[in-house]
Amino acid sequence: VSFVVGNFGQKDVEEYDKIKVYKYPHKIKETIFVYHISDQKKLNKFLSGIDADIYVYRSGTKIAPLVSYYAKKNNKKFVYMLAYNINAEVAYSNFAKKFVNKLYPLLGIYRYLYVLSNADEIVVQNYYQKHLLEGNIKRKVNLIRSGYQIDEFIKKNTKYILYVSRCCDYKQPELFIELAKDFPLEKFVMICPGEGDYFDKIKSMAGGVANLRFIKEVELDAIDRYFRDAKLFVNTAVHEGFPNTYIQATKNMVPILTLHVNPDEIFDKFKIGIVCNNMQALKQNLVLLLNNKELYLQMSENAYNYAKDNHDLKKIVSSYDKIFKTLLKN
């Protein structure tokens, strides 16, 4: 098993428990012409040095078509994994205008359709993505949820209300800052990695709120302790696929308040939190869960049971194992 990652100044190749991690030294340019010629040649040469049997790519960035093309040209298997719902909606709705390349939206759609049509297997995260894709591209796709190690856990500490998300405008981090301002007696923690002008703006806004602690980023292996000490987890995004933070919250018995994101109606089916639809409802439901101990404890227990039943890593790994072994036989 190998991973290809970005250039962060590390060694060209590192190895961890027999897993090789390769640094890709080049940047993929946005230009319409260079995209198909220079970048493709560089990536082809790089991937040929790894010489894998199966190439897996996740999300809808501009690199996916390059990997797909390499695999097809070299008789390799290619597995494409969707991340956000927008990945399923893109070719068939107004979302297409915003996807992949703002300067060349039609080319962006073409790139993405190429990926979908040439993938040997497609993996989605929720039933919405599955139904939309299967209905439009007329082929079977695999629903495999994100997996985590689910430990036996008893909730002890509840210190603050937590937000964890990349600093992107569609995730609306400023709304969490507004929430903290309106509840000055509660403690809030905001983990919000990013860079650029928008990040600087959000960081500055957060710095002006006395009961809000702003953290730029936390390593993945350290994030659990922030969830374990959280009372509630808040999601303010407009859209997502299936947030990993939902699993991190539920496996640590943390009920969730979300503005919009309710993949496969899990909040309705499993009662792991509350979908709020607007900021007024979010604030009202925050008050409800802070004051109604019986409801809070029930949702906390529901959250853990949901994670254990649906996202246990052993179950998830076996699903991928089956796909990979089948591809290798064909």
Phi, psi and omega in degrees: 000132179230153173238141171252125184232175181286174180268107180242022180084010181275181177294160180298321179221131174235156182228133180228111180050050178071008174259121180270137180241113183260134175274124174270116191277348187260156172261142178273119183280156181275343189299145187296324184274313183299330183307315186273342187253288186295309183296320180296317180297317180297315181292320178304313181296319182294312183291329179295332177290333178276319175055056177280163174276325182230134176247129182244131177227138182242142177087181191243031181285176184292348183279334184305314179296328179295316179292319179300316180296316179301313182298316181295316182295328187252017175060035177257160177274145182229126178245126179250131181246125176283146176253295185260159175302328180300333177296330179274332185273339198304315187280354189231013183208184180293345176300335184302328183294340184256001193264143171065300187217105186295333181282332183227069186300324180293321176296322178301316179296318180300315179304315186289319177297326177298316179299312182296321184284336184257356179289135175288325174218145177240133180243129178243168186257341182211169184292328177301312178298319182298310182294320181294313181292313182297327179289332186260323181260358172057047174209158182284138174236162184258128174266112177228119182282162176294145184242144177221157170287121182256111181268155170297135192209135173241124183287126180242310186254138172224098190255330190204171175259131194246142172230129177224115180189152173297152182276085179235148184297325182286348175272351171052054181297335180298336179289328176291324176296318177299320179298316180298320178299324184279351179231069187295342181272351177260152175267141180233141175235131184235110176257113195215078181291146179174188178199168178092184185297317182295318177299316180299322179295313181295318179298319179295317178299315182295326181296341180270007182247115189296325185265013181243124175260122181258127178235127184293313180199157179224137177299147184303320183285355179249354187289333184303323184294332177288322177290323182297329182265003184275144172282311184219154173245137183241131175241124182248009185293152175284319179208153175208180171265269168227102187298130173299331180296334177294322179287319178298323178289309186294324181289346175253020173062036181253112175298155187242137168249123181232145176286314189224326195280111183222067185298131180055025179054038183296332179290324179286321185282321190247354177054051181262002182167201186223133172271130192251330176073333175206168186292326179298316179293324178299315180294320179295319181286333173296314176301317181301311184286334176287332186256336182261091187296321181297315179295318180299311182296324178294316179292326177297316178291319177301319182300312181296316180297322178298312181299316182295320183283331190245343188229018178297128188302323182298320179292319183293316181299321181296329178293316177293321180303318180296316180297312184296317181294323178294317180298320182292336178282334186274000000 
